[in-house]
Amino acid sequence: MRAIVISANGGPEAMEYVEWPDPVPGPGELLVDVAASGVNFIDVYHREGRYPLELPLVLGNEAAGTVAAVGEGVTEFAAGDRVAWANVMGTYAERAVLPAAKALPVPDGLALDVAAAIPLQGMTAHYLTHSVHQVKPGDDVLVHAAAGGMGLLLVQIAKLLGARVIGTVSNDEKEALARGAGADEVLRYDGFAQAVRDLTGSGVHVVYDGVGATTFDGSVASLRPRGMLALYGAASGPVPPVDPMVLNRGGSLFLTRPTLAHYVATREDLLWRANAVFDWVATGKLHIRVSERYPLAEARRAHEDLQSRRTTGKLLLIP
């Protein structure tokens, strides 16, 4: 099969489109013909070595496809079933193996490429809005990069839950997308903290920040007393070490650096989050914007576009 492999950490040029041995499902595993693989910032972190992994490896940890074979002991799935998944490495490929316990049944009528765009970002948006901070009617919520794949989901879900949503974006085109997703107010990054204060009086209940280094201080300054800063990513680079007294001076603030794996640690939680998002998509309550579909061989270009922040919505690789 063909796959995108890295043998050393580095920039987009570290990714090679090569022949790679076909994976074989072991006990409790599924072999899946990949229909589409999601492109996410965590893939960049894996490629760069920010999150070190044993090399060489096939990049990618989100996809959807059709089960080709099942390993010994698998009873929940059979060949021909349609599944999606996240948090299992090796999806930038024509075929992938994953534990059956990580597989999500794709509902009838949902296209596999759309399903591939849902697990990682959809379940992340779910845990951020339902568990890290349970968004309630009347909450003021700040979403950074509100026109990105994650941002558009967070805006929509926060609105579904009754919040007033403030988004930050970098240009007019992205502002239109954020407003189309339901954002009540859309700001540019320059001076956003003061603008948030002017809009809310006391600050927001929660900030969802996947940008990191360039927005962190302003995110802290945007919170009301006892507000929550959910730093779920670092698209602009990692945040330097933080003095905990910053949280005290801001009003007994909360800071968390969550990751999806800890919020889908059980099969019950995994299916709860995935099925909720699939249902919202199926019923038209949540729109998945797939902005670009790249051939698998062009994974390097997909990473370059993602890191340049030229894109909006979700990026997919198609084998």
C-alpha positions, 0 to 999 in steps of 0.5 A, a space after each residue: 500500500 501507499 502511505 505517508 511516512 516520516 523517518 526523522 522529525 522535521 518540517 513538511 519535507 520530512 513526509 515521504 509518500 512511499 510503499 509500506 507493508 500492508 498492516 495485519 489485524 491482530 486479536 481485537 483489531 480491525 483492518 480498514 480501507 481508508 476512505 479519508 484521513 483528517 489533517 490536524 495540528 497534532 499531526 504537525 506536532 508528531 511530525 516535528 517531534 513536539 510529541 516524540 514517537 518512535 520512528 519511522 511511522 505512518 502519520 495521521 490519527 483520524 480517519 473513516 473507511 470500510 472494514 476489510 477484515 477483523 481480527 480474532 475475537 471481534 464480534 461488534 464489527 464485520 467486513 463491510 461495516 463503515 467506521 470512523 476513529 481518532 487517536 490511533 496512529 497510521 491513518 495517512 495510508 490506504 489501509 490502517 489497523 485499529 482496535 475495535 474498541 476505538 471504532 465508531 460506527 458511521 450512521 447510514 446516510 453520512 458520507 465517509 469523507 464527512 465522517 472522517 472530519 468528525 471524530 477528533 475535532 467533533 469529540 474535542 469540541 464536545 468534551 470542551 463544551 460539556 466536561 471541561 466547562 459545561 456551557 449553559 444558557 447565558 454564558 459568555 464564551 470566547 472562541 479563538 480561530 473561530 473560522 478554523 475546523 475546531 473553531 467553527 464546531 465550538 461556535 456552533 455547539 456553544 450556540 446550541 447550548 445557549 451561549 453568547 459567542 465571541 470569536 476571534 479571526 484574522 480577516 474579513 473572509 474568516 469573520 463571515 464564516 464565523 458569523 455564518 456559524 452563529 458567532 454573535 460578535 467577531 473580533 480581530 486579534 489585536 486588542 481582543 482582550 479589551 474588546 471582550 471586556 467592553 462587550 461583556 463588562 466583567 469578562 467571559 465564563 470560558 475561553 477556548 484557546 487552540 492558538 497558544 503563545 500569541 493569544 494566551 495572555 489576552 485569553 487570561 485577561 478576557 476571563 471574568 473571576 473564576 473563569 476557565 481557560 481551556 488551552 487545547 492547542 498551540 497553533 502559534 507555538 507553545 505557551 512559556 511557563 506560567 506563574 500560578 499567581 497570574 491566575 490569582 490576580 485575574 480572579 481565582 481563574 482556572 487553567 487546563 491543558 486538556 487532551 481528547 484521550 483523557 475524555 474518551 478513556 472508556 468505551 461509554 464516554 467515546 460512544 457518548 461523545 461520538 454519537 452526540 456529534 454524529 446525531 447533530 450532523 445527521 439532523 442538520 444542527 451541526 455543519 461540518 465544513 470540509 474546506 480542502 480535500 488533498 490527494 494522499 500524495 500531497 500531504 506535504 501541501 496540506 501541512 503547509 497550508 494548515 500551518 500557514 493558517 491559510 485554511 478554514 474548516 477541515 482538511 482531508 487526505 484522500 488515498 
